[in-house]
Amino acid sequence: MAIELLLRARDISYSRGKRLILDRISFELRRAQITTIIGPNGAGKSTLTNIVNGLIGNYSGAIERGPDLRIGYLPQKVYVNRLMPLSVERMLRLTRVSSDAEIEQALAQSEVGYLQQRQVHSLSEGELKRVLLARTTLGNPDLIVLDEPTAGVDVSGEVRMYQLIGELRDQLQCAVLLVSHDLHLVMSQTDQVLCLNQHLCCSGLPESVSRHPEYLALFGPQVSDSIAVYAHHHDHVHDISGEAGAHHHD
Amino acid sequence: MTEWLDDFLWRAVIAGLIMVAIAAPMGCLMVWQRLAFLGDTLGHAAVMGVGLGLMLQLKPIFGVLAVALVIVFSLSRVSSFNNALSETTLAIISHTGLAGGIILVSLLPSPTVNLEAILFGDLLATTKGDLLSLLLTTVLLLLLLRHHWRAFVAVSVSREIAQAEGIEVRRVQFLMYIMIALLVAVMMKVMGVLLIAAMLVIPTTSARVFSRSPEQMVCISGLYGLAALGGGITSSFHFDWQTGPAIVISATVLLLLTLVVTRVVKPDLD
């Protein structure tokens, strides 16, 4: 494959106490590709992303990162203390210096430019997720890691969120590592699926994973059917509140 | 040149001003990171430090610093990345330190120490030596704050994001603990060990009402600290109240006024 390799994980295992959380996981992340980790609750999805972005260090196996790999990270839960006054703009400048133009562009890309001056603790869950998505795109990241970016977002907002992630990938040419538990929603945007349940059950293109016996055993054939439901052409847009524009299902 | 420092009232004012300058930024960070209770714990346990210091015939401040450092070192070993310090652990340390300290101090020959001054502060008895150590520690803390400000604020917002984006969260956290230990050791003289946390929390809470950014909150909380200091020293002078408690009561009155006025004037302010 000619596409630039950004990160290679080799035989990653991780235990907490006596409990094995991850068992010899290997995969590669390449530039401009979206990799989705799916798996049931407790499968080790967040643990794996935390190993990739450096939050967890005491694993066995090896993570090879490209030189100066820049990572943007959207955690599963962000709870901003209400005693902390913080504007959205300042939230974006938390760990690095960015120009006004960069801030505006990042927010506009995630369709939340109008939130720039708002206080972070006054945002809804969905708005906060978009703002956090915008922050991950600052500073030209090579890889953005999104841990359940749609948790707390309604279904139509969720569809739009995944489209946005696809658009960001196209514009920034960065790799995306995405944690999700609904393959059917992310499928059209995904290049590689890692189906995780402590060990790597199966991996590859979304179409092949969705027919893999281990995937079906985990998620059942109903889930596999629902992929077909979402395969129809979706030509209307949803705004952040989930209200759709003109509907033209054909 | 420093003749005016011979006046105890001037020394008290200067010591108070220095304390306000450092209590504002440290108080904000501690409130954001939910560490205010750690300040309280170290304050209470400082009594043990005073007792040990006197027994070993050291200046009490060294005893306090030693005990505070031992506590923060131990705490940084037991606190994990994700878990904040447990309230239970802090309460146990806090009250054991206070109880043990009071017994230690009572074992000493009586004229060596004024327990009341330790517990509630004795701003008006500030010596030139106290002023110097207060000033040096405050300058050191302010330099550290300036140098690590972005990291401190980032860690206050999200430890996960900070760590993933290249900030060594554990190191920043440990530095913060050490700085709190230093802060408690110097503030003890002014506020007394039982009232230190009040000056870190009350002006900060008043300032939160008007603040739109972290830095703004630090500045406004400095102004509130200043006003509380003024009110405290004045009422202490006129009514012969103890200074530390008088400062705390002034700060609380200001907080209540702020809350009432903002409710009346701008009920929708959040």
Contacts between the chains, C-beta under 8 A, distances in Angstrom:
chain1	res1	chain2	res2	distance
A	53	B	164	4.3
A	54	B	163	6.7
A	54	B	164	6.2
A	55	B	81	7.6
A	55	B	160	6.3
A	55	B	163	5.3
A	55	B	164	6.1
A	71	B	164	6.0
A	71	B	165	7.1
A	72	B	165	7.4
A	73	B	160	7.1
A	73	B	161	6.0
A	73	B	164	3.7
A	73	B	165	6.6
A	75	B	158	6.6
A	75	B	160	4.3
A	75	B	161	6.3
A	75	B	164	7.8
A	78	B	158	5.3
A	78	B	160	7.7
A	78	B	161	7.2
A	80	B	157	6.0
A	80	B	158	7.5
A	81	B	32	5.6
A	81	B	34	7.2
A	81	B	156	7.2
A	81	B	157	7.9
A	83	B	31	5.2
A	83	B	32	6.1
A	83	B	204	7.9
A	83	B	205	7.7
A	83	B	208	5.7
A	84	B	32	4.7
A	84	B	156	6.1
A	84	B	157	6.6
A	84	B	214	6.7
A	85	B	208	6.7
A	85	B	211	4.0
A	85	B	212	5.4
A	85	B	213	5.8
A	85	B	214	6.5
A	85	B	216	6.8
A	85	B	217	5.4
A	86	B	157	6.5
A	86	B	213	7.2
A	86	B	214	6.7
A	87	B	212	6.4
A	87	B	213	6.4
A	90	B	213	5.9
A	90	B	214	7.4
A	91	B	157	7.0
A	94	B	150	7.8
A	94	B	153	7.0
A	94	B	154	4.7
A	94	B	157	5.9
A	94	B	158	7.8
A	94	B	161	6.7
A	94	B	162	7.5
A	94	B	165	7.8
A	95	B	150	7.1
A	95	B	154	5.1
A	95	B	161	7.1
A	95	B	162	6.3
A	95	B	165	4.2
A	95	B	166	6.8
A	95	B	167	6.3
A	96	B	165	7.3
A	119	B	212	7.0
A	119	B	270	7.7
A	122	B	270	6.7
A	135	B	161	7.8
A	145	B	164	7.1
